[in-house]
Amino acid sequence: MAFGTVVARDVCGHRGFVVGKVSKLPTTCGMPGRLLHVSGSTQACRRRCIRRGVDRSDTISIHDGRFLIVPCASKGGEQGETVPSKQQPETAKKPKKTKQTTSRASQGKNNKNKKVIVIGGGFAGFAAAKHLAEQDGVDVQLLDANPNPGGLSTAFKSSQGRTIEAGVKGFWYDYPNINRLCDELEIQPFTDFLTSGFWARSESGRGAQLVTEAPVFSQKKPQLPTILGQFLYTSPLFYNKLSLEDRLTIIPWLYDVINFAKDQETYEQYDAMSAREMFKRAGVSDNAYEYFLKPTLAVGLFAPPEDLSAAVTLELLCFYALNSQNAFDVRWCKGPITEKIFTPLVERITELGGSIQGNTFVTNVRVEDQGQKSGVSIEARVGNTTETFDADAVIFALSISGMKKIVSNSPQLGCCPEFANIMNLRSIDCIATKVWFDKILPTRFPANVLADFEVCGATYFNTTEMQSQKEDEPGTVISADFYGASALLPRSDEDIIDTVVQNIRACDPVFRDAKVIDSAVVKFSNAVTHFSPGSYKNRPRQDTSFSNVFLAGDYVKDVPHGANGLSQERAWVTGLGAANLVLETLNTGQQATIIPSYQDEPHIALLKNLNESIPRPFDTLMSKF
């Protein structure tokens, strides 16, 4: 069998390896298949398929250690997965509670069951814990440092006892796995898709000018090919700062969108480059950069473009804006995420027999990885005592700062390159605030992005409108967040609130006479992942040097799913992927099905295929041009 030099992302998630051409090959199910080259041993190959949720009897016929033979007649595209329709995200029907669910919870602990510890209670940790709790033969326990486990979405209180969350989180159009979770829990926690305003300082510096607004693209008819739809439907919505000429300078940059994931070498070149350098190389105008791209990235990846990996920037923009006309549509939680999502999720996990323990600070992890003696021993500080938790496998679902603390105190982990490299990764400081006013006042947009207002990314949200709180509070409630906020951390809470109020009044002058009746500020040092230039080489994969230790979170790399950047969907997907790896290792349970994100539209796929055939010298010439 001859192999072509086609470069693509195969079903195992390897980017840039040689892929076998489509061939009519017999498979074990007797259907014709296509041959895809993979790298490494059979075990590594299977793990990557399982992480994707495609290692099922109806899609994968054999693993022989070098090739996957995928039936051509599968419902999905080339990778044997069902591709969702391009309507508003809908998910599978709500599963009915079965007798098995009840008996699973009532059985309690079984000494013959495999024990799995999940460390970390955000979206990634809860995803892993939920799926593992659903499996017979598995006892799962989630450990988290928060007294009320909920990761970064744990709620805090103002001085008067009102609730403030650790930042407002959007839920974008292409979040099929999060949508399915909500269906399973029988909850409807989200608003409709809402518009957003992008603001810049006025020439005087005392007011604000509206640069543009993001409409609800899924309401626009007809549905147009991606990029064309976004351009046409936003053309009448650019008001100040950005002329048509400025917007047209973004067009040459679209070559980078097509090119950056061409192969592994190209991807790493983009990762080593800053997003600012990429935009400058593409000829993007200063206005388009300063008043649109820079503030978008400051609130999307929480850092300025000059300090962001170009590769991750492109992944984020594709996922949140370019995959389809509707990709940028966003909705919000109707209340605190802890209340609307995590509380029913925790109830479901415990109903299934899972255990969740808060106020537990993991201090040291020791791994035994020798066949029959395999196991993990976890030391943790629980209140004033030290406890030891033994398990057959462990999933780390922590932030980078949390992982650093554990690696620093676990010499065995520190000796492994993938854990040692985590120490080179960086995190970003954030500030969450909330302001309660004395009267009900409208904002022009429920969500607002601020350019050149502060030394960092800034937003504010009309929480009253999003969460329907008019009956609970006498006035409008505004949540405002700052990203990459290191320079603001030393400021007093009063100074930060004063800054928030000034920003609101600049964009929505009706608030100039409103009085603040309560406020809260929560500062988070090293809170979220910083995808800095060159960080790819230090980011870990989900599987590790140990057969029973796995990782989940937005910073893990080579996840074969389109959810990228700082997103709840990516965290949830990696949690399911880690659970799949555990079940494969323990040889028990059913694999979680991970719904893929939208595939490339035909014109984008065609351009990528054409680009893959371009010789590298011409590729280099085009990038310089």
URWOWO-V332633 format. One record per pair of residues at least 4 apart in sequence whose ideal C-beta (glycine too) atoms are under 6 Angstrom apart, sorted by the first residue. I is the first residue (numbers start at 1). J is the second residue. Records with the same first field share a line. If there is no record, write none. Layout:
I: J ; J
This chain:
3: 18 ; 20
4: 21
6: 19
7: 16 ; 263 ; 612
8: 19
9: 15
10: 14 ; 19 ; 36
11: 36 ; 54 ; 68 ; 79
12: 38 ; 45 ; 48 ; 49
13: 48 ; 558 ; 560
14: 39
15: 264
16: 263 ; 264
17: 37 ; 39
18: 37
19: 36 ; 37
20: 35 ; 37
22: 34
23: 35
24: 32
25: 33 ; 35 ; 69
27: 31 ; 33 ; 61 ; 69 ; 71
28: 61 ; 62
29: 61
31: 71 ; 73
32: 72
33: 69 ; 70 ; 71 ; 72
34: 70
35: 67
36: 68
38: 45
40: 44
42: 63 ; 65
45: 63
46: 63
47: 543 ; 581
49: 54 ; 55
50: 55 ; 580 ; 584 ; 591
51: 542 ; 577 ; 580
52: 560
53: 591 ; 592 ; 593 ; 594
54: 59 ; 80 ; 81
55: 60
59: 74 ; 80
61: 69
62: 69
70: 80
74: 80
75: 82
76: 80 ; 81 ; 82 ; 83
77: 83 ; 599
81: 596
83: 599
86: 324
88: 218
89: 176 ; 179
91: 176 ; 179 ; 180 ; 183
92: 180
94: 183 ; 186
95: 184
97: 101
100: 104
104: 352 ; 353
105: 351 ; 352 ; 353
109: 139
113: 137 ; 138 ; 139
114: 138 ; 392 ; 586
115: 139 ; 391 ; 392
116: 132 ; 140 ; 391 ; 393 ; 582
117: 141 ; 378 ; 389 ; 391 ; 394
118: 125 ; 128 ; 129 ; 142 ; 395 ; 397
119: 143 ; 362 ; 396
120: 125 ; 397 ; 398
121: 125 ; 142 ; 144 ; 149 ; 150 ; 151
122: 151 ; 152
123: 568 ; 571 ; 572
124: 397 ; 552 ; 553 ; 571 ; 574 ; 575
125: 142 ; 397
126: 130 ; 345
127: 572 ; 575 ; 576
128: 395 ; 552 ; 575 ; 578 ; 579
129: 140 ; 142 ; 349 ; 354
130: 349
131: 576 ; 579 ; 592
132: 138 ; 140 ; 579
133: 140 ; 349 ; 352 ; 353 ; 354
134: 352
135: 589
137: 588
138: 589
140: 354
141: 355
142: 356
143: 357 ; 360
144: 149 ; 358
145: 361
146: 154 ; 358
147: 358 ; 359
148: 358
149: 356 ; 358
150: 154 ; 338 ; 342
152: 166
153: 337 ; 338
155: 163 ; 165 ; 336 ; 338
156: 164 ; 522
157: 161
158: 162 ; 518 ; 520
160: 518
162: 518
163: 336
164: 434 ; 520
165: 336
166: 432
167: 432 ; 481
168: 461 ; 479
170: 330
171: 175 ; 190 ; 331
172: 320 ; 330
173: 326 ; 327 ; 329
174: 327 ; 597 ; 598
175: 179 ; 569
176: 595
177: 572 ; 573 ; 595
178: 568 ; 569 ; 572
182: 187
185: 344
187: 344
189: 333 ; 334 ; 340 ; 341
190: 331
191: 331 ; 332 ; 334 ; 466
193: 216 ; 329 ; 331
194: 446
195: 213 ; 215 ; 445
196: 214 ; 445 ; 447
197: 210 ; 213 ; 445 ; 448
198: 211 ; 212 ; 449
199: 208 ; 210 ; 450 ; 507
200: 209 ; 211 ; 241 ; 291 ; 451 ; 452
201: 205 ; 452
202: 207 ; 208 ; 209
207: 506
208: 506 ; 507
209: 240
210: 239
211: 240 ; 241 ; 291
212: 237 ; 238
213: 237
214: 328
216: 329
217: 325 ; 326 ; 329
218: 326 ; 329
220: 233
223: 325
224: 228 ; 229 ; 325
225: 601 ; 603
226: 322 ; 324 ; 325 ; 601
229: 233 ; 325
238: 242
241: 287 ; 291
242: 246 ; 247 ; 287 ; 291
246: 285 ; 287 ; 288
249: 283 ; 284 ; 285 ; 288
250: 284 ; 288
252: 282 ; 283
253: 282 ; 284
255: 259
256: 260 ; 278
258: 607 ; 608 ; 611
259: 611
260: 270 ; 311 ; 314
261: 267
262: 266 ; 612
267: 311
270: 310 ; 311
271: 309 ; 311 ; 536
272: 533 ; 534
273: 277 ; 278 ; 310
274: 306 ; 533
275: 305 ; 308 ; 310 ; 313
276: 305 ; 306
278: 310
279: 284 ; 289
284: 288 ; 289
286: 290
287: 291
288: 292
289: 293 ; 294
290: 294
291: 451
294: 305
295: 449 ; 451
296: 300
297: 301 ; 305
298: 457
299: 449 ; 457 ; 459 ; 483
300: 316
301: 308 ; 316 ; 531
302: 428 ; 483 ; 484 ; 528
303: 307 ; 308 ; 428 ; 484 ; 530
307: 532
308: 313 ; 531
309: 531 ; 533 ; 535
312: 531
315: 564
316: 320 ; 564 ; 565
317: 321 ; 322
318: 322 ; 323
319: 562 ; 564
321: 327 ; 328
323: 327 ; 598
324: 598
332: 466
333: 337 ; 340
334: 467
335: 339 ; 340 ; 467
337: 341
338: 342
339: 343
341: 345
342: 346
346: 356
349: 354
350: 354
360: 380 ; 382
361: 380 ; 381
362: 378 ; 380 ; 406
363: 379 ; 381 ; 409
364: 379 ; 409 ; 410
365: 378 ; 410
366: 377 ; 412
367: 376 ; 412 ; 546 ; 549
368: 373 ; 374 ; 375
369: 374 ; 546 ; 547
374: 548
375: 392
376: 391 ; 394
377: 390
378: 389
379: 388
380: 387
381: 386
382: 387
393: 548 ; 582
394: 549
395: 550 ; 552 ; 578
396: 551
397: 552 ; 553
398: 402 ; 403
400: 425 ; 427 ; 529 ; 555
401: 427 ; 526
403: 407 ; 422
404: 423
406: 410
407: 413 ; 414 ; 419 ; 422
413: 419
414: 420
416: 545
417: 421
418: 540 ; 544
421: 538
424: 538
425: 538
426: 530 ; 532
427: 526 ; 530
428: 484 ; 528 ; 530
429: 485 ; 486 ; 489 ; 525
430: 483 ; 485 ; 524 ; 527
431: 482 ; 485 ; 488 ; 523
432: 481 ; 522
433: 480 ; 500 ; 521
434: 479 ; 520
435: 478 ; 500 ; 516 ; 519
436: 477 ; 517 ; 518
437: 475 ; 476 ; 514
438: 475 ; 515 ; 517
439: 475 ; 514
440: 475 ; 476
441: 476 ; 510 ; 511 ; 514
443: 462 ; 508
446: 462 ; 465 ; 466
447: 461
448: 460
449: 459
450: 458
453: 458 ; 503
454: 458
455: 487
456: 482 ; 483 ; 484 ; 485
457: 483 ; 484
458: 482
459: 481
460: 478 ; 480 ; 504
461: 479
463: 467 ; 477 ; 479
464: 469 ; 470 ; 476 ; 477
469: 473 ; 477
473: 477
478: 504
480: 500
482: 488
489: 523
491: 495 ; 496
493: 521
496: 521
497: 519
504: 508 ; 511
505: 511 ; 512
528: 566
529: 554 ; 555
531: 535
539: 555 ; 557
540: 551 ; 556
541: 558
542: 550 ; 551 ; 556 ; 577 ; 578
543: 581
544: 549
547: 585
548: 585
550: 578 ; 581
551: 556
552: 574 ; 575 ; 578
553: 574
554: 566 ; 570 ; 571
556: 574
559: 574
561: 573
562: 597
563: 567 ; 569 ; 570 ; 573 ; 597
573: 594
576: 592 ; 594
579: 592
580: 591 ; 592
583: 589
600: 604 ; 605
614: 618 ; 619
